[in-house]
């Protein structure tokens, strides 16, 4: 089975509201499930799964602990060969995201795209809207993009090699470097790269500009596993910050947050009775790494 890596968004209270908003903004977008976890340390938490432009996302409302920033944004490819009126659609989406949002790079013509803009929406999620050259190799409509800044700047190439070594079904894409005279960016560091991990494409870049943010838990990457062996494997390979290990969450050596979660968990949380939900929640709140057998026992009430 291909492991799905799903971007996971953390909100204070707005997870469902944000998902409903994205359904009005992007083509091919819909909510697939919602559920409520009760009596967590954050109180009652809404969880929502949704697809944006065909890419699965998950989100949770779990209190004001983490604030999203542009360290992980989402490139949205408007490909004229796949989307009718791609140029008009990009402007339409930009205008909707602008409502209460803030432009990080104004929409316009750039050397790498006829029409491009980077915007943080009213919920704090960042989107890079791009009119794609249809002649290139096809890429999915949505690509999570990592920005390596501050103490991480210059580590993109190493991180890319690390992620390609950890995951089993991978593909390196392009890698473009900064040239001379692009200060503050250092010649030879990564201006843009993309790579595929388990059927999900990612992009990454170094930026030496002064950014007042780093990777945090507000945007994490959820890896769905079929077996305990897979959970153990990804946990051992990725976890680099023991203090960050909690409820299936970990941080890697670059500070990126991952969730290593059994596929069965999704069914338990979306299809269980209120009593089953409560037992599973009580069980997983005590765990750092998830133990599939114990979660299944809690679900069944053993």
Residue pairs with C-beta under 8 A, 6 or more apart in sequence:
1 226
2 169
2 198
2 199
3 167
3 168
3 169
3 198
3 199
3 223
3 224
3 225
3 230
4 56
4 198
4 199
4 200
4 223
4 224
5 197
5 198
5 200
5 221
5 222
5 223
5 224
6 56
6 57
6 58
6 221
6 222
6 224
7 55
7 57
7 58
7 72
7 74
7 144
7 219
7 220
7 221
7 222
8 57
8 58
8 59
8 60
8 219
8 220
8 221
8 222
8 259
9 15
9 18
9 57
9 58
9 59
9 60
9 68
9 125
9 218
9 219
10 59
10 60
10 62
10 65
10 66
10 68
10 217
10 218
10 219
10 220
11 18
11 59
11 60
11 61
11 62
11 123
12 61
12 62
12 63
12 64
13 61
14 61
14 123
15 46
15 47
15 48
15 59
15 60
15 61
16 31
16 34
16 46
16 48
16 59
16 61
18 59
18 123
18 125
19 31
19 48
19 50
19 57
19 59
20 31
21 121
21 123
22 29
22 50
22 52
23 29
23 30
23 31
23 50
24 96
25 93
25 96
25 97
26 52
26 53
26 76
26 93
27 53
27 83
27 89
28 51
28 53
28 54
28 141
29 50
29 51
29 52
29 53
30 50
30 51
31 48
31 49
31 50
32 49
32 50
32 51
32 56
33 48
33 49
33 270
34 46
34 47
34 48
34 49
35 46
35 47
35 269
35 270
35 277
36 44
36 45
36 46
36 47
37 44
37 45
37 47
37 269
37 277
37 281
38 44
38 274
38 277
38 278
38 281
39 278
39 281
39 282
40 62
40 281
40 285
41 285
42 62
42 63
42 65
43 63
45 60
45 61
45 62
46 60
46 61
47 58
47 59
47 60
47 61
47 269
48 58
48 59
48 60
49 56
49 57
49 58
49 266
49 270
50 56
50 57
50 58
50 59
51 57
52 74
52 142
53 76
53 141
53 142
54 140
54 141
54 142
55 140
55 141
55 142
58 222
65 217
66 216
66 217
66 218
67 124
67 216
67 218
68 123
68 124
68 125
68 126
68 218
68 219
69 124
69 126
69 213
69 214
69 216
69 218
70 104
70 118
70 120
70 126
70 147
70 211
70 213
71 146
71 147
71 149
71 211
71 213
71 214
71 215
71 216
71 219
72 126
72 144
72 145
72 146
72 147
72 215
72 219
72 256
73 118
73 125
73 126
73 127
73 128
73 144
73 145
73 147
74 125
74 126
74 127
74 128
74 142
74 143
74 144
74 145
75 127
75 128
75 130
75 142
75 143
75 144
75 145
75 203
76 93
76 127
76 128
76 129
76 130
76 141
76 142
77 130
77 132
77 139
77 140
77 141
77 142
77 143
78 86
78 87
78 89
78 90
78 93
78 115
78 129
78 130
78 131
78 132
78 141
79 86
79 132
79 134
79 138
79 141
80 86
80 87
80 131
80 132
80 134
81 134
82 134
82 138
82 141
83 89
86 131
86 132
87 114
87 115
87 131
90 107
90 115
90 117
90 129
90 130
90 131
91 107
91 115
93 127
93 129
94 107
94 117
94 119
94 129
97 119
97 121
97 127
97 129
98 119
99 122
100 121
100 122
101 119
101 120
101 121
101 122
102 119
102 120
103 117
103 118
103 119
104 118
104 119
104 120
104 126
105 116
105 117
105 118
106 117
107 115
107 116
107 117
107 119
107 129
108 115
108 116
108 117
109 115
109 116
110 116
112 192
113 130
113 131
113 132
113 133
114 131
115 129
115 130
115 131
116 128
116 129
116 130
116 131
117 128
117 129
118 126
118 127
118 128
118 129
119 126
119 127
119 129
120 126
120 127
121 127
124 218
125 219
128 145
132 139
137 173
139 194
139 201
140 201
143 194
143 201
143 202
143 203
144 200
144 202
144 203
144 219
144 221
145 202
145 203
145 204
145 205
146 156
146 159
146 202
146 203
146 204
146 205
146 215
146 256
147 204
147 205
147 207
147 211
148 154
148 155
148 156
148 159
148 190
148 204
148 205
148 206
148 207
148 254
149 206
149 207
149 208
149 209
149 211
149 213
149 214
150 211
150 214
152 159
152 214
152 215
152 254
152 255
153 189
153 206
153 207
153 208
154 186
154 189
154 206
154 208
155 206
155 254
156 189
156 190
156 193
156 204
156 205
156 206
157 175
157 189
157 190
157 193
159 204
159 254
160 172
160 175
160 190
160 193
160 195
160 204
162 252
162 253
163 170
163 195
163 197
163 202
164 170
164 172
164 195
164 197
166 234
166 237
166 238
167 197
167 198
168 198
169 196
169 197
169 198
169 199
170 195
170 196
170 197
170 198
171 195
171 196
172 195
173 193
173 194
173 195
173 196
173 201
174 192
174 193
174 194
175 190
175 192
175 193
176 190
176 191
176 192
176 193
177 187
177 188
177 189
177 190
177 191
178 185
178 186
178 187
178 188
178 189
178 190
178 191
178 206
179 187
180 187
182 191
183 208
184 208
184 209
185 191
185 206
185 207
185 208
185 209
186 206
186 208
189 206
189 208
190 204
190 205
190 206
191 205
191 206
192 203
192 204
192 205
193 203
193 204
193 205
194 201
194 202
194 203
194 204
195 201
195 202
195 204
196 202
198 223
214 255
215 254
215 255
215 256
215 257
216 255
216 257
217 249
217 257
219 257
220 249
220 256
220 257
220 258
220 259
221 256
221 257
221 258
221 259
222 258
222 259
222 261
223 234
223 258
223 259
223 260
223 261
224 261
224 262
224 263
224 266
225 231
225 234
225 260
225 261
225 262
225 263
226 262
226 263
227 292
228 262
228 291
228 292
228 293
231 260
231 261
231 262
231 289
231 290
231 292
232 289
234 258
234 260
235 250
235 260
235 289
238 250
238 252
238 258
238 260
239 245
239 250
239 251
239 252
240 250
240 251
240 252
240 253
241 250
241 251
241 252
241 255
244 250
244 251
244 257
245 288
245 289
246 288
247 284
247 285
247 287
247 288
248 259
248 260
248 261
248 284
248 287
248 289
248 290
249 257
249 258
249 259
250 257
250 258
250 259
250 260
251 257
251 258
252 258
260 289
260 290
261 290
262 290
262 292
262 295
264 292
264 295
264 296
265 280
265 284
265 290
265 295
268 276
268 277
268 280
268 295
268 299
269 277
269 280
272 280
272 299
275 301
276 299
276 301
279 298
279 299
279 301
280 295
280 298
280 299
282 298
283 294
283 295
283 297
283 298
284 290
284 295
287 294
